Amino acid sequence: MFDGGFSATSLAVFTALAPAGAVAYACLAAFLLARRNTPIEQRERVMRLLLLPLAVAWAGFIASATHLGTPANALHAVNGIGRSPLSNEVVSVVAFLFFSGMAWMYSFSQRLRPKAMNSLLAAAIAASALMLFHMSFAYSIATVPTWDTWLTPANLWAASLLSGPALAALALQASRCPLGRWPYALLLISAVALACGTGLLAAHAAFLATVSNNVANAVSLVPNYGWLIASHTVLAACGLGFQLYGMRLPSSHARGLVFSSVGCTVVVIAALLARFPFYDAYLSVGF
């Protein structure tokens, strides 16, 4: 059986925070690439706030390192590039952290060249997509039928598209730049991802009822799955509602930012809740 203690918790935190940070960073990078004619002082405020999703992604990566026993073990991942899903996952995460970190640090340059910055942002977007791809299929293990299903990558993408755009919307609001409809479009993406993600979680719960080995039925490993799905949906909907209210609050930018921050935090917690049942439902074909 899968260790349901700190190992499962660290992996749940990793697969909730790292994709959220990567998607949020990609959204902000896309905003900067699409709004190239924005005055430089406004672009700089957004570029400085790239630190927020970057920090969230780093927090997830640090959590995953605790699962490896020691962070130094992550260095051995390069030995399996191309043949090991875990190696591909680790290297793609490192690639994203490298390009996203380089872009953020370069934003402080006194001789910033727009073309170089745009190239780094584009590379970070590509690295974020590659990272999510490899994370999605890192658990395609034939001997673990509860994981070896299309619902595994679909649920990870749904959770990422729920929390990532919400985090990006918060960063854009904090920049106090003219944003157009970008924050609302990002929250719409999160809302659609929540609806799809809820359906996918329900489908996964139903799928578990069909999987068993000579010891247990998979659905018995997650007896509270229904409550977790309901909690995930309610919390995320409330969080998105708080963010929308915060963005539309005309009286005070500071108060609006507080509402949005609380809402975004709740959304991230909801995305994290959706990750725990996946690890709790670990069931191999044998003992």
C-alpha positions, 0 to 999 in steps of 0.5 A, spaced: 500 500 500 502 507 498 504 510 504 498 515 506 503 519 511 507 525 509 509 522 503 502 522 500 501 529 503 508 532 500 506 529 493 499 532 494 502 539 495 507 538 490 501 536 484 497 542 487 502 548 488 507 547 482 502 546 476 498 552 479 504 556 479 506 554 472 499 556 469 499 562 473 506 564 471 504 562 464 498 567 464 502 573 466 507 571 461 502 571 456 499 578 458 506 581 458 507 578 451 500 580 448 500 587 451 507 589 448 505 596 447 503 597 455 508 603 458 514 600 461 513 602 468 506 598 468 510 592 465 515 592 470 510 592 475 507 586 472 514 583 471 515 584 478 509 580 480 512 574 477 515 572 483 508 570 486 507 564 482 514 563 481 514 562 489 508 558 489 511 553 484 518 553 488 514 551 494 511 545 491 518 543 488 520 543 495 515 539 498 516 534 493 523 534 495 521 531 502 518 525 498 525 524 495 528 523 502 533 528 500 533 534 495 540 531 493 536 525 490 533 529 485 540 530 481 539 523 479 533 524 475 537 526 469 540 519 469 533 517 466 531 522 461 527 519 456 525 513 459 523 514 466 516 518 467 519 521 474 526 523 471 522 527 465 517 530 470 523 532 475 527 535 469 521 539 466 520 542 473 527 544 473 527 547 466 520 551 468 523 554 474 530 555 470 526 559 465 521 563 469 526 565 474 531 567 469 525 572 466 523 574 473 531 576 475 532 579 468 526 584 469 530 588 474 536 589 469 538 596 467 539 594 460 533 590 459 532 588 452 524 587 450 526 581 445 530 578 450 525 578 455 519 576 450 524 570 449 525 568 456 517 569 457 515 565 451 520 559 453 517 559 460 510 558 457 513 552 453 516 550 459 510 550 463 506 546 458 512 541 458 512 540 465 504 539 466 505 534 460 510 530 464 507 531 471 500 528 468 503 522 465 508 520 471 503 516 474 501 512 468 503 505 471 500 499 469 501 495 475 497 501 479 490 500 475 487 506 480 492 511 477 493 508 470 487 511 467 485 518 463 482 521 469 489 522 472 492 527 467 485 530 466 484 531 474 491 534 474 489 539 468 483 541 471 486 542 478 491 546 475 486 550 470 482 552 477 488 555 481 493 557 476 488 563 473 485 565 479 492 566 482 494 570 475 488 574 476 490 576 483 497 578 481 494 582 475 489 586 480 495 587 485 499 590 479 494 596 479 495 596 471 490 597 466 488 590 465 482 590 460 478 584 461 484 579 462 482 578 470 475 576 468 477 572 463 482 568 467 476 567 473 472 564 467 477 559 465 477 557 473 470 557 473 469 552 467 475 548 470 471 547 476 465 545 473 469 540 469 474 538 475 468 536 479 465 532 474 472 528 473 472 527 480 465 524 480 467 520 474 474 518 478 470 516 484 465 511 480 471 508 476 474 506 483 468 502 484 470 498 478 477 496 481 479 491 486 485 486 487 485 480 492 486 484 498 481 490 497 476 494 493 479 501 491 473 505 493 474 503 500 480 506 500 477 513 500 470 512 503 470 520 504 470 521 497 463 524 496 465 529 501 471 531 499 468 532 492 463 537 495 468 540 499 472 542 493 466 544 489 463 549 495 470 552 497 472 553 490 466 556 488 466 561 494 473 563 493 472 565 486 466 569 488 470 572 493 475 574 488 470 577 483 467 581 489 474 583 490 475 585 483 469 589 482 469 593 489 470 600 487 471 603 494 478 601 495 483 597 492 486 595 498 480 592 501 478 589 494 485 586 494 484 583 501 478 579 498 481 577 492 487 574 496 482 570 501 478 568 495 485 565 491 487 562 498 481 558 498 481 556 491 488 553 492 486 550 498 480 547 494 485 544 488 489 541 494 483 537 497 482 534 490 489 531 490 489 527 496 484 522 494 488 520 488 494 518 493 489 515 498 486 510 492 493 507 491 492 500 489 496 495 486 494 489 482 497 484 487 498 485 495 
